[in-house]
Amino acid sequence: MRVKPKGKASKIEGVRDGVLRISVSAAPVDGAANAAVIKVLAKALGCAKSSLEVARGQKSREKSVCVSQLSLEEIALRLTTFLAGA
């Protein structure tokens, strides 16, 4: 996924070129932007924030997030449904 820190709002902007794009209002300081990414994704996926973890890219705009207790298919379905309603 690609993250845009210090955006106007914290939201999932959509998918472009196969990459999920997320904008967060938090600045990339002391993990605030990463925490905001987790919060936005947890809301979109309908799961607890504790089940998400930034696995790669803690200090980068390009991130990988590990989601426990959901299959890849379930994640795709929930994100698609969320984006369709946004």
MODELLER restraints for C-alpha pairs under 7 A, 6 or more apart:
rsr = mdl.restraints
at = mdl.atoms
rsr.add(forms.Gaussian(group=physical.xy_distance, feature=features.Distance(at['CA:1:A'], at['CA:19:A']), mean=5.34, stdev=0.5))
rsr.add(forms.Gaussian(group=physical.xy_distance, feature=features.Distance(at['CA:1:A'], at['CA:20:A']), mean=4.64, stdev=0.5))
rsr.add(forms.Gaussian(group=physical.xy_distance, feature=features.Distance(at['CA:1:A'], at['CA:21:A']), mean=5.76, stdev=0.5))
rsr.add(forms.Gaussian(group=physical.xy_distance, feature=features.Distance(at['CA:1:A'], at['CA:62:A']), mean=5.73, stdev=0.5))
rsr.add(forms.Gaussian(group=physical.xy_distance, feature=features.Distance(at['CA:1:A'], at['CA:63:A']), mean=5.35, stdev=0.5))
rsr.add(forms.Gaussian(group=physical.xy_distance, feature=features.Distance(at['CA:1:A'], at['CA:64:A']), mean=6.35, stdev=0.5))
rsr.add(forms.Gaussian(group=physical.xy_distance, feature=features.Distance(at['CA:2:A'], at['CA:19:A']), mean=6.74, stdev=0.5))
rsr.add(forms.Gaussian(group=physical.xy_distance, feature=features.Distance(at['CA:2:A'], at['CA:20:A']), mean=6.27, stdev=0.5))
rsr.add(forms.Gaussian(group=physical.xy_distance, feature=features.Distance(at['CA:2:A'], at['CA:21:A']), mean=4.90, stdev=0.5))
rsr.add(forms.Gaussian(group=physical.xy_distance, feature=features.Distance(at['CA:2:A'], at['CA:22:A']), mean=6.30, stdev=0.5))
rsr.add(forms.Gaussian(group=physical.xy_distance, feature=features.Distance(at['CA:2:A'], at['CA:61:A']), mean=5.49, stdev=0.5))
rsr.add(forms.Gaussian(group=physical.xy_distance, feature=features.Distance(at['CA:2:A'], at['CA:62:A']), mean=4.73, stdev=0.5))
rsr.add(forms.Gaussian(group=physical.xy_distance, feature=features.Distance(at['CA:2:A'], at['CA:63:A']), mean=6.35, stdev=0.5))
rsr.add(forms.Gaussian(group=physical.xy_distance, feature=features.Distance(at['CA:3:A'], at['CA:21:A']), mean=5.99, stdev=0.5))
rsr.add(forms.Gaussian(group=physical.xy_distance, feature=features.Distance(at['CA:3:A'], at['CA:22:A']), mean=4.90, stdev=0.5))
rsr.add(forms.Gaussian(group=physical.xy_distance, feature=features.Distance(at['CA:3:A'], at['CA:23:A']), mean=5.72, stdev=0.5))
rsr.add(forms.Gaussian(group=physical.xy_distance, feature=features.Distance(at['CA:3:A'], at['CA:61:A']), mean=4.86, stdev=0.5))
rsr.add(forms.Gaussian(group=physical.xy_distance, feature=features.Distance(at['CA:3:A'], at['CA:62:A']), mean=6.44, stdev=0.5))
rsr.add(forms.Gaussian(group=physical.xy_distance, feature=features.Distance(at['CA:4:A'], at['CA:22:A']), mean=6.25, stdev=0.5))
rsr.add(forms.Gaussian(group=physical.xy_distance, feature=features.Distance(at['CA:4:A'], at['CA:23:A']), mean=4.61, stdev=0.5))
rsr.add(forms.Gaussian(group=physical.xy_distance, feature=features.Distance(at['CA:4:A'], at['CA:24:A']), mean=6.18, stdev=0.5))
rsr.add(forms.Gaussian(group=physical.xy_distance, feature=features.Distance(at['CA:4:A'], at['CA:61:A']), mean=6.67, stdev=0.5))
rsr.add(forms.Gaussian(group=physical.xy_distance, feature=features.Distance(at['CA:5:A'], at['CA:23:A']), mean=6.08, stdev=0.5))
rsr.add(forms.Gaussian(group=physical.xy_distance, feature=features.Distance(at['CA:5:A'], at['CA:24:A']), mean=5.05, stdev=0.5))
rsr.add(forms.Gaussian(group=physical.xy_distance, feature=features.Distance(at['CA:5:A'], at['CA:25:A']), mean=5.99, stdev=0.5))
rsr.add(forms.Gaussian(group=physical.xy_distance, feature=features.Distance(at['CA:5:A'], at['CA:26:A']), mean=5.94, stdev=0.5))
rsr.add(forms.Gaussian(group=physical.xy_distance, feature=features.Distance(at['CA:5:A'], at['CA:27:A']), mean=5.55, stdev=0.5))
rsr.add(forms.Gaussian(group=physical.xy_distance, feature=features.Distance(at['CA:5:A'], at['CA:28:A']), mean=6.19, stdev=0.5))
rsr.add(forms.Gaussian(group=physical.xy_distance, feature=features.Distance(at['CA:5:A'], at['CA:33:A']), mean=6.20, stdev=0.5))
rsr.add(forms.Gaussian(group=physical.xy_distance, feature=features.Distance(at['CA:6:A'], at['CA:24:A']), mean=6.01, stdev=0.5))
rsr.add(forms.Gaussian(group=physical.xy_distance, feature=features.Distance(at['CA:6:A'], at['CA:25:A']), mean=4.40, stdev=0.5))
rsr.add(forms.Gaussian(group=physical.xy_distance, feature=features.Distance(at['CA:6:A'], at['CA:26:A']), mean=5.20, stdev=0.5))
rsr.add(forms.Gaussian(group=physical.xy_distance, feature=features.Distance(at['CA:6:A'], at['CA:27:A']), mean=4.99, stdev=0.5))
rsr.add(forms.Gaussian(group=physical.xy_distance, feature=features.Distance(at['CA:7:A'], at['CA:23:A']), mean=5.62, stdev=0.5))
rsr.add(forms.Gaussian(group=physical.xy_distance, feature=features.Distance(at['CA:7:A'], at['CA:24:A']), mean=5.34, stdev=0.5))
rsr.add(forms.Gaussian(group=physical.xy_distance, feature=features.Distance(at['CA:7:A'], at['CA:25:A']), mean=4.54, stdev=0.5))
rsr.add(forms.Gaussian(group=physical.xy_distance, feature=features.Distance(at['CA:8:A'], at['CA:25:A']), mean=5.71, stdev=0.5))
rsr.add(forms.Gaussian(group=physical.xy_distance, feature=features.Distance(at['CA:9:A'], at['CA:23:A']), mean=6.66, stdev=0.5))
rsr.add(forms.Gaussian(group=physical.xy_distance, feature=features.Distance(at['CA:9:A'], at['CA:24:A']), mean=5.84, stdev=0.5))
rsr.add(forms.Gaussian(group=physical.xy_distance, feature=features.Distance(at['CA:9:A'], at['CA:25:A']), mean=5.11, stdev=0.5))
rsr.add(forms.Gaussian(group=physical.xy_distance, feature=features.Distance(at['CA:10:A'], at['CA:23:A']), mean=5.27, stdev=0.5))
rsr.add(forms.Gaussian(group=physical.xy_distance, feature=features.Distance(at['CA:10:A'], at['CA:24:A']), mean=3.86, stdev=0.5))
rsr.add(forms.Gaussian(group=physical.xy_distance, feature=features.Distance(at['CA:10:A'], at['CA:25:A']), mean=5.25, stdev=0.5))
rsr.add(forms.Gaussian(group=physical.xy_distance, feature=features.Distance(at['CA:10:A'], at['CA:40:A']), mean=6.79, stdev=0.5))
rsr.add(forms.Gaussian(group=physical.xy_distance, feature=features.Distance(at['CA:11:A'], at['CA:22:A']), mean=5.86, stdev=0.5))
rsr.add(forms.Gaussian(group=physical.xy_distance, feature=features.Distance(at['CA:11:A'], at['CA:23:A']), mean=5.40, stdev=0.5))
rsr.add(forms.Gaussian(group=physical.xy_distance, feature=features.Distance(at['CA:11:A'], at['CA:24:A']), mean=6.36, stdev=0.5))
rsr.add(forms.Gaussian(group=physical.xy_distance, feature=features.Distance(at['CA:11:A'], at['CA:40:A']), mean=6.26, stdev=0.5))
rsr.add(forms.Gaussian(group=physical.xy_distance, feature=features.Distance(at['CA:12:A'], at['CA:21:A']), mean=6.08, stdev=0.5))
rsr.add(forms.Gaussian(group=physical.xy_distance, feature=features.Distance(at['CA:12:A'], at['CA:22:A']), mean=4.39, stdev=0.5))
rsr.add(forms.Gaussian(group=physical.xy_distance, feature=features.Distance(at['CA:12:A'], at['CA:23:A']), mean=6.24, stdev=0.5))
rsr.add(forms.Gaussian(group=physical.xy_distance, feature=features.Distance(at['CA:13:A'], at['CA:21:A']), mean=5.41, stdev=0.5))
rsr.add(forms.Gaussian(group=physical.xy_distance, feature=features.Distance(at['CA:13:A'], at['CA:22:A']), mean=5.45, stdev=0.5))
rsr.add(forms.Gaussian(group=physical.xy_distance, feature=features.Distance(at['CA:13:A'], at['CA:23:A']), mean=6.61, stdev=0.5))
rsr.add(forms.Gaussian(group=physical.xy_distance, feature=features.Distance(at['CA:14:A'], at['CA:20:A']), mean=5.90, stdev=0.5))
rsr.add(forms.Gaussian(group=physical.xy_distance, feature=features.Distance(at['CA:14:A'], at['CA:21:A']), mean=5.52, stdev=0.5))
rsr.add(forms.Gaussian(group=physical.xy_distance, feature=features.Distance(at['CA:14:A'], at['CA:83:A']), mean=6.87, stdev=0.5))
rsr.add(forms.Gaussian(group=physical.xy_distance, feature=features.Distance(at['CA:15:A'], at['CA:21:A']), mean=5.82, stdev=0.5))
rsr.add(forms.Gaussian(group=physical.xy_distance, feature=features.Distance(at['CA:24:A'], at['CA:33:A']), mean=6.53, stdev=0.5))
rsr.add(forms.Gaussian(group=physical.xy_distance, feature=features.Distance(at['CA:24:A'], at['CA:36:A']), mean=6.18, stdev=0.5))
rsr.add(forms.Gaussian(group=physical.xy_distance, feature=features.Distance(at['CA:24:A'], at['CA:37:A']), mean=6.66, stdev=0.5))
rsr.add(forms.Gaussian(group=physical.xy_distance, feature=features.Distance(at['CA:26:A'], at['CA:32:A']), mean=5.88, stdev=0.5))
rsr.add(forms.Gaussian(group=physical.xy_distance, feature=features.Distance(at['CA:26:A'], at['CA:33:A']), mean=4.98, stdev=0.5))
rsr.add(forms.Gaussian(group=physical.xy_distance, feature=features.Distance(at['CA:26:A'], at['CA:36:A']), mean=6.61, stdev=0.5))
rsr.add(forms.Gaussian(group=physical.xy_distance, feature=features.Distance(at['CA:27:A'], at['CA:33:A']), mean=5.65, stdev=0.5))
rsr.add(forms.Gaussian(group=physical.xy_distance, feature=features.Distance(at['CA:34:A'], at['CA:58:A']), mean=6.91, stdev=0.5))
rsr.add(forms.Gaussian(group=physical.xy_distance, feature=features.Distance(at['CA:38:A'], at['CA:49:A']), mean=6.17, stdev=0.5))
rsr.add(forms.Gaussian(group=physical.xy_distance, feature=features.Distance(at['CA:38:A'], at['CA:52:A']), mean=6.36, stdev=0.5))
rsr.add(forms.Gaussian(group=physical.xy_distance, feature=features.Distance(at['CA:39:A'], at['CA:49:A']), mean=6.16, stdev=0.5))
rsr.add(forms.Gaussian(group=physical.xy_distance, feature=features.Distance(at['CA:42:A'], at['CA:48:A']), mean=5.86, stdev=0.5))
rsr.add(forms.Gaussian(group=physical.xy_distance, feature=features.Distance(at['CA:42:A'], at['CA:49:A']), mean=5.31, stdev=0.5))
rsr.add(forms.Gaussian(group=physical.xy_distance, feature=features.Distance(at['CA:44:A'], at['CA:79:A']), mean=6.37, stdev=0.5))
rsr.add(forms.Gaussian(group=physical.xy_distance, feature=features.Distance(at['CA:44:A'], at['CA:82:A']), mean=5.92, stdev=0.5))
rsr.add(forms.Gaussian(group=physical.xy_distance, feature=features.Distance(at['CA:45:A'], at['CA:75:A']), mean=6.76, stdev=0.5))
rsr.add(forms.Gaussian(group=physical.xy_distance, feature=features.Distance(at['CA:45:A'], at['CA:78:A']), mean=5.57, stdev=0.5))
rsr.add(forms.Gaussian(group=physical.xy_distance, feature=features.Distance(at['CA:45:A'], at['CA:79:A']), mean=6.32, stdev=0.5))
rsr.add(forms.Gaussian(group=physical.xy_distance, feature=features.Distance(at['CA:51:A'], at['CA:67:A']), mean=5.81, stdev=0.5))
rsr.add(forms.Gaussian(group=physical.xy_distance, feature=features.Distance(at['CA:51:A'], at['CA:68:A']), mean=5.22, stdev=0.5))
rsr.add(forms.Gaussian(group=physical.xy_distance, feature=features.Distance(at['CA:52:A'], at['CA:65:A']), mean=6.66, stdev=0.5))
rsr.add(forms.Gaussian(group=physical.xy_distance, feature=features.Distance(at['CA:52:A'], at['CA:66:A']), mean=5.71, stdev=0.5))
rsr.add(forms.Gaussian(group=physical.xy_distance, feature=features.Distance(at['CA:52:A'], at['CA:67:A']), mean=4.75, stdev=0.5))
rsr.add(forms.Gaussian(group=physical.xy_distance, feature=features.Distance(at['CA:52:A'], at['CA:68:A']), mean=6.53, stdev=0.5))
rsr.add(forms.Gaussian(group=physical.xy_distance, feature=features.Distance(at['CA:53:A'], at['CA:65:A']), mean=5.51, stdev=0.5))
rsr.add(forms.Gaussian(group=physical.xy_distance, feature=features.Distance(at['CA:53:A'], at['CA:66:A']), mean=5.23, stdev=0.5))
rsr.add(forms.Gaussian(group=physical.xy_distance, feature=features.Distance(at['CA:53:A'], at['CA:67:A']), mean=6.75, stdev=0.5))
rsr.add(forms.Gaussian(group=physical.xy_distance, feature=features.Distance(at['CA:54:A'], at['CA:63:A']), mean=6.91, stdev=0.5))
rsr.add(forms.Gaussian(group=physical.xy_distance, feature=features.Distance(at['CA:54:A'], at['CA:64:A']), mean=6.01, stdev=0.5))
rsr.add(forms.Gaussian(group=physical.xy_distance, feature=features.Distance(at['CA:54:A'], at['CA:65:A']), mean=4.42, stdev=0.5))
rsr.add(forms.Gaussian(group=physical.xy_distance, feature=features.Distance(at['CA:54:A'], at['CA:66:A']), mean=6.28, stdev=0.5))
rsr.add(forms.Gaussian(group=physical.xy_distance, feature=features.Distance(at['CA:55:A'], at['CA:64:A']), mean=5.48, stdev=0.5))
rsr.add(forms.Gaussian(group=physical.xy_distance, feature=features.Distance(at['CA:55:A'], at['CA:65:A']), mean=5.13, stdev=0.5))
rsr.add(forms.Gaussian(group=physical.xy_distance, feature=features.Distance(at['CA:55:A'], at['CA:66:A']), mean=5.73, stdev=0.5))
rsr.add(forms.Gaussian(group=physical.xy_distance, feature=features.Distance(at['CA:56:A'], at['CA:63:A']), mean=5.49, stdev=0.5))
rsr.add(forms.Gaussian(group=physical.xy_distance, feature=features.Distance(at['CA:56:A'], at['CA:64:A']), mean=4.98, stdev=0.5))
rsr.add(forms.Gaussian(group=physical.xy_distance, feature=features.Distance(at['CA:56:A'], at['CA:65:A']), mean=6.95, stdev=0.5))
rsr.add(forms.Gaussian(group=physical.xy_distance, feature=features.Distance(at['CA:57:A'], at['CA:63:A']), mean=4.45, stdev=0.5))
rsr.add(forms.Gaussian(group=physical.xy_distance, feature=features.Distance(at['CA:57:A'], at['CA:64:A']), mean=6.53, stdev=0.5))
